[in-house]
Amino acid sequence: MILITGASSGLGAALAKCYLDDNEQVIISGRNKTRLNALAQGTNISVISADLTSDTSVSALFDQLDQAQQTQFRLNTVIHCAGSGYFGNIDTQDADSIFSLIQNNVTSAILLVRELVKRYRHQAVNVVIVMSTAALAAKAGESTYCAAKWAVRGFIESVRLELKDYPMKIIAVYPGGMDTGFWPTSGKTLDTSSFMSADEAASMLKHALVSTQHGYVADITINRG
């Protein structure tokens, strides 16, 4: 069973389709239940709406997931795609928008991973955290976005050390530019015609996540051509 967060659009929605095409059992999550329900077509997909910036909502998400595990399938993969963008030179950025950026990217990742570790550290669960190439290099006009992604990277690399002797694995994913609905809501105007589609990125990521008995890919960078 695979849980995909931020699955109402973009990469998360594309990944859900990829796994459903392989007859995997998929649970999609996000804040927009209407959009999630519109995507949840078929017998192998379920919807659990959640606000990952709320600890009570995150806990409720996994309470429902635990019930599904008891009656149907066992969780083996979590792909965290939820997040948002906000750009502009630092002197033009709005404080409330910066706070929302941090909540949607940093707080959501921390609360999700915290709950996963509390509940499933003794299980062979792959926790896939999708960030951005902005977590690898500084970019002008993206200072607070880079700060948020660098924070998530530091967080998951630290948690990896805590999980050294456990079967749970954390996999970091750094995708480059994708042509999705992310950009119109970010405040940044640019030509995305040469960017990867969400379907392309989802296909590459799904293939890269294949593991063996004694090994797995820990860090994945998906660059646009």
N, CA, C and O of each residue as an XYZ file, in Angstrom:
900
protein
N       0.840     -1.192      0.000
C       0.000      0.000      0.000
C       0.879      1.247      0.000
O       1.861      1.335      0.737
N       0.504      2.205     -0.841
C       1.295      3.415     -1.008
C       0.455      4.625     -0.623
O      -0.677      4.774     -1.084
N       1.006      5.483      0.218
C       0.374      6.748      0.576
C       1.094      7.862     -0.163
O       2.319      7.963     -0.099
N       0.335      8.703     -0.867
C       0.904      9.845     -1.581
C       0.241     11.115     -1.053
O      -0.978     11.268     -1.131
N       1.052     12.019     -0.518
C       0.520     13.293     -0.031
C       0.653     14.351     -1.130
O       1.444     14.201     -2.062
N      -0.131     15.418     -1.004
C      -0.117     16.444     -2.036
C      -0.551     15.887     -3.373
O      -0.018     16.266     -4.416
N      -1.525     14.982     -3.343
C      -1.880     14.200     -4.533
C      -3.056     14.766     -5.310
O      -3.546     14.117     -6.234
N      -3.521     15.959     -4.958
C      -4.671     16.501     -5.675
C      -4.290     17.096     -7.026
O      -5.166     17.391     -7.839
N      -2.987     17.276     -7.275
C      -2.534     17.829     -8.551
C      -1.049     17.549     -8.737
O      -0.404     16.976     -7.859
N      -0.506     17.957     -9.885
C       0.929     17.915    -10.114
C       1.545     16.535    -10.017
O       0.960     15.542    -10.450
N       2.749     16.491     -9.434
C       3.511     15.246     -9.345
C       2.771     14.194     -8.531
O       2.769     13.020     -8.899
N       2.144     14.597     -7.429
C       1.430     13.637     -6.593
C       0.324     12.920     -7.345
O       0.182     11.702     -7.237
N      -0.465     13.678     -8.112
C      -1.545     13.077     -8.899
C      -0.981     12.167     -9.988
O      -1.533     11.101    -10.257
N       0.127     12.592    -10.618
C       0.747     11.783    -11.672
C       1.302     10.483    -11.110
O       1.189      9.436    -11.747
N       1.901     10.539     -9.922
C       2.419      9.329     -9.289
C       1.290      8.353     -8.951
O       1.423      7.144     -9.143
N       0.189      8.889     -8.452
C      -0.953      8.030     -8.139
C      -1.398      7.261     -9.378
O      -1.674      6.063     -9.304
N      -1.465      7.945    -10.510
C      -1.863      7.288    -11.760
C      -0.853      6.206    -12.150
O      -1.239      5.113    -12.564
N       0.444      6.513    -12.015
C       1.486      5.532    -12.348
C       1.328      4.243    -11.552
O       1.380      3.147    -12.109
N       1.135      4.385    -10.256
C       1.034      3.201     -9.408
C      -0.284      2.463     -9.618
O      -0.331      1.236     -9.525
N      -1.346      3.199     -9.900
C      -2.618      2.540    -10.179
C      -2.543      1.732    -11.467
O      -3.162      0.675    -11.582
N      -1.782      2.235    -12.433
C      -1.611      1.496    -13.688
C      -0.926      0.149    -13.457
O      -1.065     -0.777    -14.256
N      -0.183      0.055    -12.348
C       0.474     -1.212    -11.990
C      -0.342     -2.016    -10.975
O       0.150     -2.978    -10.386
N      -1.587     -1.608    -10.786
C      -2.514     -2.297     -9.872
C      -2.060     -2.269     -8.421
O      -2.381     -3.174     -7.651
N      -1.312     -1.231     -8.045
C      -0.943     -1.032     -6.645
C      -2.136     -0.457     -5.878
O      -2.994      0.210     -6.456
N      -2.178     -0.723     -4.576
C      -3.184     -0.116     -3.717
C      -2.675      1.254     -3.292
O      -1.628      1.355     -2.653
N      -3.410      2.317     -3.644
C      -2.946      3.690     -3.437
C      -3.923      4.454     -2.556
O      -5.138      4.379     -2.740
N      -3.376      5.186     -1.601
C      -4.162      6.143     -0.816
C      -3.618      7.527     -1.121
O      -2.421      7.771     -0.971
N      -4.486      8.435     -1.548
C      -4.063      9.799     -1.843
C      -4.577     10.735     -0.760
O      -5.670     10.563     -0.222
N      -3.748     11.737     -0.460
C      -4.102     12.666      0.614
C      -3.785     14.096      0.183
O      -2.913     14.336     -0.652
N      -4.504     15.017      0.765
C      -4.315     16.435      0.508
C      -5.384     17.208      1.250
O      -6.187     16.626      1.979
N      -5.398     18.524      1.065
C      -6.388     19.341      1.758
C      -7.679     19.527      0.963
O      -8.735     19.792      1.537
N      -7.589     19.385     -0.366
C      -8.748     19.620     -1.220
C      -9.450     18.293     -1.503
O      -9.106     17.587     -2.450
N     -10.425     17.969     -0.680
C     -11.085     16.672     -0.789
C     -11.865     16.538     -2.093
O     -11.969     15.442     -2.643
N     -12.417     17.652     -2.593
C     -13.174     17.605     -3.841
C     -12.290     17.177     -5.003
O     -12.674     16.327     -5.806
N     -11.102     17.770     -5.089
C     -10.178     17.414     -6.165
C      -9.655     15.989     -5.996
O      -9.473     15.272     -6.980
N      -9.413     15.578     -4.746
C      -8.963     14.210     -4.506
C     -10.017     13.203     -4.941
O      -9.697     12.204     -5.585
N     -11.273     13.463     -4.590
C     -12.350     12.542     -4.958
C     -12.518     12.441     -6.472
O     -12.870     11.385     -6.997
N     -12.262     13.548     -7.167
C     -12.362     13.541     -8.624
C     -11.288     12.646     -9.246
O     -11.492     12.074    -10.317
N     -10.145     12.529     -8.568
C      -9.054     11.693     -9.051
C      -9.215     10.229     -8.655
O      -8.645      9.343     -9.292
N      -9.978      9.982     -7.621
C     -10.064      8.628     -7.048
C     -11.061      7.773     -7.814
O     -12.143      7.460     -7.318
N     -10.682      7.403     -9.025
C     -11.528      6.561     -9.870
C     -10.944      5.149     -9.906
O      -9.788      4.957    -10.284
N     -11.740      4.178     -9.517
C     -11.277      2.796     -9.538
C     -11.356      2.150     -8.175
O     -11.700      2.793     -7.183
N     -11.035      0.877     -8.140
C     -11.190      0.102     -6.913
C      -9.938      0.092     -6.048
O     -10.009     -0.267     -4.872
N      -8.791      0.478     -6.606
C      -7.534      0.376     -5.858
C      -7.085      1.689     -5.244
O      -5.940      1.795     -4.804
N      -7.943      2.683     -5.202
C      -7.546      3.997     -4.710
C      -8.542      4.491     -3.670
O      -9.755      4.351     -3.827
N      -7.992      5.081     -2.589
C      -8.810      5.642     -1.519
C      -8.335      7.056     -1.207
O      -7.204      7.427     -1.520
N      -9.208      7.836     -0.589
C      -8.918      9.233     -0.249
C      -8.969      9.430      1.253
O      -9.920      9.011      1.912
N      -7.934     10.075      1.796
C      -7.963     10.538      3.185
C      -7.501     11.991      3.172
O      -6.316     12.258      2.974
N      -8.407     12.920      3.378
C      -8.021     14.330      3.370
C      -7.321     14.672      4.688
O      -7.673     14.146      5.744
N      -6.325     15.561      4.612
C      -5.559     15.930      5.805
C      -4.849     17.247      5.585
O      -4.455     17.582      4.468
N      -4.691     17.992      6.672
C      -3.873     19.202      6.682
C      -2.578     18.849      7.398
O      -2.561     18.691      8.619
N      -1.495     18.725      6.642
C      -0.237     18.257      7.220
C       0.463     19.299      8.079
O       1.488     18.997      8.690
N      -0.060     20.504      8.141
C       0.514     21.508      9.047
C      -0.122     21.440     10.433
O       0.225     22.218     11.322
N      -1.058     20.501     10.612
C      -1.742     20.309     11.897
C      -1.391     18.945     12.467
O      -1.602     17.927     11.807
N      -0.855     18.909     13.688
C      -0.464     17.626     14.260
C      -1.666     16.719     14.493
O      -1.556     15.501     14.349
N      -2.814     17.295     14.852
C      -4.000     16.463     15.070
C      -4.508     15.875     13.758
O      -4.973     14.736     13.728
N      -4.422     16.643     12.677
C      -4.845     16.141     11.368
C      -3.906     15.048     10.871
O      -4.359     14.063     10.288
N      -2.604     15.209     11.094
C      -1.638     14.183     10.707
C      -1.889     12.894     11.486
O      -1.854     11.803     10.918
N      -2.140     13.024     12.776
C      -2.426     11.851     13.603
C      -3.694     11.148     13.128
O      -3.743      9.919     13.076
N      -4.721     11.928     12.781
C      -5.976     11.341     12.299
C      -5.769     10.625     10.964
O      -6.380      9.588     10.710
N      -4.906     11.182     10.115
C      -4.587     10.539      8.834
C      -4.052      9.133      9.063
O      -4.481      8.188      8.400
N      -3.116      8.989      9.998
C      -2.508      7.679     10.216
C      -3.383      6.765     11.051
O      -3.238      5.544     10.979
N      -4.282      7.321     11.840
C      -5.270      6.469     12.501
C      -6.115      5.752     11.440
O      -6.367      4.551     11.543
N      -6.548      6.502     10.421
C      -7.338      5.901      9.336
C      -6.494      4.926      8.523
O      -6.981      3.881      8.093
N      -5.233      5.273      8.318
C      -4.340      4.394      7.572
C      -4.128      3.082      8.322
O      -4.097      2.015      7.710
N      -3.984      3.155      9.637
C      -3.807      1.951     10.441
C      -5.020      1.027     10.330
O      -4.876     -0.195     10.293
N      -6.208      1.616     10.277
C      -7.414      0.807     10.119
C      -7.403      0.077      8.778
O      -7.803     -1.084      8.693
N      -6.940      0.769      7.727
C      -6.853      0.143      6.400
C      -5.841     -0.994      6.404
O      -6.047     -2.016      5.750
N      -4.746     -0.817      7.142
C      -3.725     -1.870      7.215
C      -4.256     -3.120      7.896
O      -3.941     -4.240      7.494
N      -5.067     -2.921      8.932
C      -5.581     -4.057      9.681
C      -6.552     -4.892      8.851
O      -6.640     -6.110      9.012
N      -7.280     -4.216      7.958
C      -8.330     -4.923      7.217
C      -7.929     -5.295      5.794
O      -8.541     -6.181      5.197
N      -6.900     -4.628      5.233
C      -6.604     -4.865      3.824
C      -5.114     -5.079      3.552
O      -4.668     -6.214      3.386
N      -4.345     -3.988      3.508
C      -2.988     -4.052      3.003
C      -1.997     -3.496      4.019
O      -2.383     -2.876      5.010
N      -0.725     -3.726      3.754
C       0.331     -3.231      4.628
C       1.059     -2.080      3.946
O       1.401     -2.163      2.767
N       1.291     -1.018      4.690
C       1.970      0.155      4.147
C       3.426     -0.181      3.840
O       4.140     -0.716      4.688
N       3.863      0.140      2.613
C       5.264     -0.087      2.266
C       5.979      1.175      1.769
O       7.206      1.252      1.812
N       5.205      2.166      1.296
C       5.816      3.376      0.749
C       4.966      4.592      1.064
O       3.740      4.551      0.960
N       5.627      5.679      1.452
C       4.972      6.984      1.597
C       5.740      7.957      0.714
O       6.960      8.075      0.833
N       5.035      8.653     -0.169
C       5.661      9.658     -1.027
C       5.064     11.016     -0.680
O       3.886     11.279     -0.924
N       5.898     11.862     -0.110
C       5.442     13.170      0.366
C       5.705     14.223     -0.706
O       6.840     14.656     -0.907
N       4.633     14.626     -1.392
C       4.735     15.620     -2.464
C       4.147     16.972     -2.068
O       4.256     17.938     -2.823
N       3.531     17.047     -0.906
C       2.853     18.286     -0.514
C       3.859     19.413     -0.318
O       4.966     19.196      0.175
N       3.459     20.612     -0.708
C       4.314     21.779     -0.540
C       3.787     22.926     -1.378
O       2.802     22.776     -2.100
N       4.443     24.071     -1.282
C       4.038     25.231     -2.072
C       5.252     26.089     -2.365
O       6.303     25.927     -1.744
N       5.105     27.003     -3.313
C       6.201     27.894     -3.684
C       5.846     29.344     -3.441
O       4.676     29.723     -3.468
N       6.860     30.147     -3.205
C       6.682     31.593     -3.068
C       8.008     32.252     -3.417
O       9.038     31.936     -2.821
N       7.985     33.171     -4.384
C       9.223     33.723     -4.909
C       9.205     35.247     -4.926
O       8.178     35.883     -4.688
N      10.364     35.806     -5.210
C      10.534     37.254     -5.298
C      11.758     37.680     -4.508
O      12.208     36.964     -3.614
N      12.299     38.854     -4.841
C      13.415     39.387     -4.057
C      12.993     39.567     -2.614
O      11.839     39.897     -2.343
N      13.899     39.358     -1.693
C      13.529     39.301     -0.278
C      12.847     40.572      0.215
O      11.970     40.505      1.076
N      13.234     41.730     -0.318
C      12.644     42.983      0.163
C      11.208     43.177     -0.317
O      10.515     44.084      0.142
N      10.759     42.316     -1.250
C       9.384     42.423     -1.750
C       8.465     41.365     -1.153
O       7.261     41.379     -1.412
N       9.014     40.445     -0.356
C       8.208     39.320      0.133
C       7.365     39.702      1.338
O       7.788     40.460      2.211
N       6.171     39.156      1.356
C       5.195     39.424      2.411
C       5.380     38.447      3.577
O       5.578     37.249      3.375
N       5.312     38.981      4.794
C       5.581     38.148      5.978
C       4.593     36.997      6.108
O       4.999     35.881      6.434
N       3.305     37.236      5.862
C       2.310     36.166      5.979
C       2.554     35.071      4.945
O       2.367     33.889      5.231
N       2.972     35.465      3.746
C       3.251     34.485      2.698
C       4.491     33.668      3.035
O       4.552     32.477      2.729
N       5.475     34.298      3.661
C       6.674     33.572      4.107
C       6.287     32.540      5.169
O       6.731     31.393      5.125
N       5.465     32.958      6.111
C       5.010     32.043      7.158
C       4.268     30.854      6.557
O       4.481     29.713      6.965
N       3.384     31.127      5.574
C       2.633     30.057      4.922
C       3.573     29.113      4.179
O       3.376     27.898      4.198
N       4.595     29.666      3.526
C       5.592     28.856      2.822
C       6.286     27.885      3.778
O       6.449     26.705      3.466
N       6.689     28.387      4.930
C       7.380     27.556      5.916
C       6.452     26.466      6.456
O       6.860     25.316      6.621
N       5.210     26.838      6.727
C       4.243     25.853      7.208
C       4.017     24.747      6.189
O       4.034     23.565      6.532
N       3.804     25.137      4.928
C       3.452     24.166      3.894
C       4.605     23.254      3.516
O       4.382     22.125      3.079
N       5.839     23.727      3.677
C       6.996     22.942      3.260
C       7.747     22.310      4.430
O       8.033     21.113      4.410
N       8.064     23.100      5.436
C       8.899     22.611      6.539
C       8.056     21.915      7.609
O       8.314     20.767      7.970
N       7.046     22.627      8.109
C       6.220     22.058      9.177
C       5.541     20.774      8.721
O       5.498     19.796      9.467
N       5.012     20.771      7.506
C       4.313     19.579      7.016
C       5.242     18.371      6.955
O       4.856     17.266      7.335
N       6.471     18.582      6.474
C       7.428     17.467      6.383
C       7.812     16.957      7.768
O       7.903     15.750      7.990
N       8.034     17.878      8.690
C       8.431     17.479     10.046
C       7.329     16.689     10.736
O       7.586     15.634     11.315
N       6.095     17.201     10.675
C       4.995     16.524     11.368
C       4.697     15.161     10.742
O       4.397     14.200     11.449
N       4.783     15.084      9.402
C       4.538     13.810      8.733
C       5.586     12.777      9.112
O       5.247     11.658      9.497
N       6.862     13.148      9.005
C       7.939     12.202      9.299
C       7.935     11.820     10.778
O       8.182     10.666     11.127
N       7.655     12.786     11.635
C       7.592     12.476     13.070
C       6.563     11.376     13.339
O       6.834     10.432     14.081
N       5.387     11.505     12.734
C       4.336     10.510     12.959
C       4.700      9.166     12.346
O       4.423      8.116     12.927
N       5.318      9.201     11.177
C       5.747      7.954     10.531
C       6.762      7.203     11.387
O       6.663      5.988     11.554
N       7.731      7.928     11.924
C       8.766      7.291     12.741
C       8.162      6.728     14.022
O       8.515      5.627     14.444
N       7.259      7.475     14.638
C       6.629      7.003     15.873
C       5.882      5.691     15.652
O       5.897      4.809     16.510
N       5.232      5.568     14.502
C       4.356      4.420     14.274
C       5.020      3.256     13.534
O       4.708      2.095     13.797
N       5.932      3.563     12.612
C       6.365      2.527     11.671
C       7.876      2.317     11.591
O       8.343      1.668     10.655
N       8.636      2.830     12.511
C      10.094      2.702     12.375
C      10.554      1.237     12.340
O      11.617      0.931     11.799
N       9.760      0.348     12.911
C      10.134     -1.073     12.922
C       9.643     -1.823     11.683
O       9.849     -3.030     11.561
N       8.992     -1.100     10.764
C       8.520     -1.709      9.521
C       9.422     -1.281      8.360
O      10.053     -0.224      8.408
N       9.473     -2.105      7.331
C      10.257     -1.782      6.132
C       9.450     -0.838      5.248
O       8.930     -1.227      4.202
N       9.362      0.401      5.693
C       8.618      1.441      4.972
C       9.609      2.420      4.351
O      10.497      2.932      5.032
N       9.450      2.673      3.062
C      10.241      3.694      2.387
C       9.510      5.029      2.462
O       8.383      5.152      1.983
N      10.152      6.022      3.060
C       9.572      7.361      3.185
C      10.275      8.258      2.171
O      11.449      8.591      2.333
N       9.552      8.642      1.133
C      10.115      9.404      0.020
C       9.718     10.875      0.193
O       8.534     11.214      0.162
N      10.710     11.735      0.372
C      10.447     13.160      0.572
C      10.836     13.911     -0.692
O      12.015     13.999     -1.033
N       9.847     14.449     -1.381
C      10.086     15.198     -2.613
C      10.344     16.658     -2.252
O       9.493     17.325     -1.662
N      11.513     17.136     -2.611
C      11.879     18.533     -2.329
C      11.999     19.297     -3.637
O      11.007     19.494     -4.337
N      13.201     19.724     -3.966
C      13.448     20.513     -5.171
C      14.945     20.664     -5.324
O      15.692     20.531     -4.354
N      15.390     20.945     -6.550
C      16.808     21.274     -6.713
C      17.152     22.561     -5.980
O      18.328     22.886     -5.820
N      16.133     23.301     -5.530
C      16.370     24.488     -4.708
C      16.935     24.122     -3.342
O      17.418     24.992     -2.616
N      16.878     22.832     -2.985
C      17.502     22.369     -1.739
C      18.978     22.064     -1.922
O      19.673     21.738     -0.959
N      19.461     22.170     -3.163
C      20.855     21.832     -3.463
C      21.696     23.052     -3.832
O      22.920     23.022     -3.704
N      21.049     24.123     -4.288
C      21.803     25.301     -4.732
C      20.989     26.561     -4.489
O      19.766     26.559     -4.629
N      21.676     27.633     -4.124
C      21.014     28.918     -3.900
C      20.537     29.502     -5.224
O      21.170     29.305     -6.262
N      19.413     30.225     -5.184
C      18.861     30.826     -6.394
C      18.353     32.232     -6.068
O      17.580     32.420     -5.129
N      18.788     33.200     -6.841
C      18.314     34.570     -6.644
C      16.814     34.642     -6.888
O      16.297     34.026     -7.819
N      16.130     35.390     -6.056
C      14.687     35.509     -6.185
C      13.914     34.371     -5.561
O      12.683     34.353     -5.592
N      14.647     33.405     -4.984
C      13.996     32.254     -4.350
C      14.545     32.028     -2.940
O      14.623     30.891     -2.475
N      14.920     33.100     -2.271
C      15.642     32.974     -0.998
C      14.860     32.211      0.058
O      15.400     31.296      0.679
N      13.603     32.567      0.274
C      12.843     31.893      1.330
C      12.435     30.484      0.899
O      12.328     29.585      1.733
N      12.208     30.292     -0.398
C      11.902     28.951     -0.898
C      13.112     28.036     -0.712
O      12.974     26.903     -0.250
N      14.294     28.531     -1.074
C      15.514     27.752     -0.851
C      15.706     27.465      0.635
O      16.071     26.352      1.014
N      15.461     28.469      1.473
C      15.626     28.286      2.916
C      14.727     27.168      3.423
O      15.146     26.346      4.239
N      13.479     27.140      2.931
C      12.535     26.106      3.366
C      12.996     24.720      2.911
O      12.957     23.763      3.683
N      13.429     24.622      1.664
C      13.853     23.327      1.142
C      15.167     22.863      1.781
O      15.339     21.672      2.040
N      16.088     23.790      2.033
C      17.323     23.424      2.730
C      17.006     22.937      4.135
O      17.653     22.014      4.631
N      16.024     23.544      4.778
C      15.628     23.114      6.123
C      15.102     21.681      6.097
O      15.444     20.873      6.961
N      14.272     21.370      5.107
C      13.738     20.010      4.995
C      14.872     19.022      4.737
O      14.894     17.933      5.311
N      15.805     19.402      3.879
C      16.937     18.516      3.601
C      17.743     18.238      4.871
O      18.089     17.087      5.139
N      18.044     19.266      5.648
C      18.779     19.065      6.891
C      18.021     18.203      7.869
O      18.603     17.381      8.576
N      16.712     18.396      7.905
C      15.861     17.609      8.794
C      15.893     16.128      8.442
O      16.114     15.289      9.315
N      15.673     15.799      7.164
C      15.589     14.379      6.811
C      16.951     13.700      6.884
O      17.029     12.511      7.193
N      18.017     14.428      6.606
C      19.337     13.811      6.739
C      19.653     13.510      8.203
O      20.339     12.534      8.509
N      19.154     14.346      9.097
C      19.341     14.083     10.526
C      18.506     12.895     10.981
O      18.984     12.058     11.746
N      17.258     12.815     10.515
C      16.400     11.691     10.882
C      16.961     10.377     10.334
O      16.819      9.326     10.959
N      17.591     10.444      9.176
C      18.242      9.247      8.643
C      19.221      8.646      9.644
O      19.289      7.427      9.806
N      19.970      9.501     10.306
C      20.937      9.024     11.287
C      20.226      8.371     12.472
O      20.721      7.395     13.037
N      19.077      8.906     12.841
C      18.307      8.316     13.941
C      17.743      6.947     13.556
O      17.510      6.100     14.418
N      17.527      6.737     12.255
C      16.932      5.483     11.781
C      17.962      4.462     11.311
O      17.617      3.467     10.673
N      19.212      4.712     11.626
C      20.298      3.873     11.101
C      20.106      2.393     11.372
O      20.435      1.571     10.516
N      19.596      2.034     12.509
C      19.461      0.622     12.874
C      18.025      0.112     12.726
O      17.667     -0.922     13.292
N      17.208      0.840     11.965
C      15.812      0.436     11.769
C      15.561      0.129     10.298
O      16.300      0.600      9.433
N      14.522     -0.658     10.003
C      14.232     -1.001      8.603
C      13.616      0.142      7.803
O      13.653      0.105      6.573
N      13.057      1.146      8.452
C      12.506      2.297      7.734
C      13.630      3.048      7.027
O      14.698      3.265      7.599
N      13.378      3.447      5.769
C      14.362      4.189      4.989
C      13.777      5.526      4.543
O      12.591      5.619      4.227
N      14.618      6.561      4.520
C      14.209      7.860      3.995
C      14.930      8.105      2.678
O      16.152      7.981      2.591
N      14.160      8.453      1.659
C      14.690      8.695      0.326
C      14.428     10.147     -0.044
O      13.285     10.602     -0.005
N      15.475     10.872     -0.400
C      15.360     12.285     -0.763
C      15.271     12.430     -2.273
O      16.051     11.828     -3.010
N      14.321     13.228     -2.727
C      14.128     13.443     -4.167
C      14.230     14.934     -4.464
O      13.594     15.763     -3.812
N      15.051     15.255     -5.469
C      15.291     16.650     -5.846
C      14.918     16.846     -7.315
O      15.777     16.720     -8.187
N      13.650     17.154     -7.603
C      13.257     17.380     -8.993
C      13.559     18.813     -9.435
O      13.465     19.758     -8.652
N      13.925     18.944    -10.721
C      14.078     20.261    -11.322
C      12.730     20.789    -11.775
O      11.690     20.330    -11.302
N      12.740     21.747    -12.684
C      11.500     22.399    -13.085
C      10.498     21.472    -13.743
O      10.830     20.731    -14.668
N       9.255     21.522    -13.249
C       8.157     20.769    -13.839
C       7.069     21.731    -14.275
O       6.813     22.732    -13.605
N       6.444     21.439    -15.371
C       5.363     22.275    -15.899
C       4.058     21.839    -15.249
O       3.323     21.020    -15.801
N       3.777     22.387    -14.080
C       2.571     22.034    -13.316
C       1.887     23.302    -12.832
O       2.339     24.412    -13.114
N       0.796     23.127    -12.102
C       0.076     24.256    -11.524
C       0.811     24.933    -10.389
O       0.321     25.906     -9.816
N       1.990     24.420    -10.060
C       2.806     25.019     -8.999
C       3.173     26.469     -9.322
O       3.121     27.334     -8.448
N       3.540     26.733    -10.572
C       4.086     28.043    -10.926
C       3.059     29.167    -10.893
O       3.368     30.229    -10.353
N       1.846     28.996    -11.441
C       0.882     30.097    -11.398
C       0.532     30.564     -9.983
O       0.154     31.719     -9.790
N       0.655     29.676     -8.997
C       0.329     30.051     -7.612
C       1.542     30.523     -6.821
O       1.419     30.898     -5.655
N       2.729     30.504     -7.462
C       3.965     30.829     -6.749
C       4.312     32.310     -6.769
O       5.127     32.781     -5.976
N       3.679     33.039     -7.690
C       4.009     34.442     -7.832
C       5.154     34.701     -8.797
O       5.574     35.846     -8.964
N       5.666     33.649     -9.438
C       6.793     33.786    -10.359
C       6.313     33.499    -11.779
O       5.716     32.455    -12.039
N       6.573     34.420    -12.685
C       6.170     34.257    -14.072
C       7.367     33.817    -14.904
O       8.397     34.491    -14.923
N       7.231     32.689    -15.589
C       8.298     32.219    -16.450
C       7.747     31.266    -17.488
O       6.638     30.749    -17.356
N       8.544     31.040    -18.528
C       8.168     30.123    -19.604
C       8.525     28.704    -19.183
O       9.700     28.380    -19.009
N       7.516     27.862    -19.021
C       7.743     26.490    -18.559
C       7.632     25.476    -19.696
O       7.530     24.276    -19.443
N       7.650     25.944    -20.936
C       7.445     25.041    -22.067
C       8.548     23.997    -22.203
O       8.321     22.929    -22.771
N       9.747     24.297    -21.685
C      10.851     23.328    -21.762
C      10.968     22.471    -20.505
O      11.871     21.639    -20.407
N      10.068     22.663    -19.545
C      10.125     21.917    -18.295
C       9.548     20.510    -18.478
O       8.811     20.251    -19.429
N       9.884     19.625    -17.575
C       9.288     18.286    -17.554
C       7.800     18.385    -17.247
O       7.359     19.279    -16.523
N       7.039     17.461    -17.804
C       5.650     17.333    -17.366
C       5.634     16.532    -16.067
O       6.595     15.834    -15.745
N       4.544     16.638    -15.335
C       4.408     15.857    -14.097
C       4.434     14.359    -14.408
O       4.970     13.571    -13.628
N       3.858     13.969    -15.540
C       3.850     12.554    -15.922
C       5.266     12.044    -16.179
O       5.607     10.929    -15.784
N       6.092     12.860    -16.843
C       7.475     12.463    -17.094
C       8.235     12.268    -15.789
O       8.902     11.253    -15.589
N       8.124     13.255    -14.906
C       8.840     13.185    -13.627
C       8.351     12.008    -12.793
O       9.152     11.335    -12.144
N       7.051     11.755    -12.804
C       6.489     10.635    -12.036
C       7.022      9.301    -12.543
O       7.367      8.425    -11.750
N       7.091      9.145    -13.869
C       7.589      7.901    -14.449
C       9.047      7.662    -14.071
O       9.420      6.549    -13.701
N       9.877      8.711    -14.164
C      11.287      8.572    -13.803
C      11.454      8.242    -12.323
O      12.260      7.387    -11.954
N      10.686      8.927    -11.484
C      10.799      8.698    -10.049
C      10.364      7.287     -9.679
O      11.033      6.614     -8.895
N       9.254      6.838    -10.237
C       8.753      5.495     -9.926
C       9.801      4.433    -10.269
O      10.012      3.502     -9.491
N      10.449      4.561    -11.409
C      11.469      3.585    -11.801
C      12.703      3.672    -10.897
O      13.325      2.654    -10.595
N      13.051      4.880    -10.470
C      14.239      5.052     -9.625
C      14.032      4.498     -8.224
O      15.005      4.199     -7.532
N      12.787      4.358     -7.795
C      12.501      3.909     -6.430
C      12.560      2.395     -6.255
O      12.342      1.894     -5.152
N      12.849      1.668     -7.316
C      12.946      0.212     -7.209
C      14.165     -0.151     -6.359
O      15.273      0.319     -6.617
N      13.949     -0.987     -5.351
C      15.034     -1.396     -4.451
C      15.292     -2.892     -4.586
O      14.520     -3.613     -5.218
N      16.382     -3.345     -3.986
C      16.721     -4.769     -3.969
C      16.717     -5.259     -2.519
O      16.432     -4.494     -1.598
N      17.028     -6.507     -2.332
C      17.015     -7.070     -0.977
C      18.000     -6.363     -0.058
O      17.724     -6.173      1.127
N      19.157     -5.971     -0.607
C      20.199     -5.397      0.236
C      20.555     -3.955     -0.130
O      21.569     -3.439      0.340
N      19.753     -3.304     -0.949
C      20.109     -1.943     -1.331
C      18.910     -1.121     -1.791
O      17.877     -1.659     -2.188
N      19.076      0.189     -1.726
C      18.050      1.114     -2.206
C      18.734      2.402     -2.638
O      19.855      2.690     -2.218
N      18.061      3.168     -3.473
C      18.588      4.460     -3.916
C      18.185      5.503     -2.883
O      16.995      5.743     -2.674
N      19.165      6.124     -2.237
C      18.886      7.024     -1.121
C      18.575      8.442     -1.567
O      17.763      9.122     -0.939
N      19.212      8.902     -2.650
C      19.043     10.279     -3.122
C      18.818     10.281     -4.624
O      19.565      9.649     -5.370
N      17.800     10.983     -5.061
C      17.432     11.000     -6.473
C      17.301     12.454     -6.936
O      16.522     13.222     -6.370
N      18.057     12.823     -7.955
C      17.917     14.134     -8.586
C      17.356     13.931     -9.976
O      17.890     13.152    -10.765
N      16.258     14.649    -10.277
C      15.621     14.545    -11.578
C      15.752     15.902    -12.258
O      14.994     16.826    -11.961
N      16.694     16.020    -13.152
C      16.939     17.282    -13.833
C      16.135     17.384    -15.120
O      15.904     16.386    -15.801
N      15.719     18.580    -15.440
C      15.074     18.790    -16.736
C      16.141     18.952    -17.810
O      17.213     19.503    -17.557
N      15.839     18.469    -19.008
C      16.813     18.489    -20.077
C      16.947     19.855    -20.741
O      17.742     20.015    -21.668
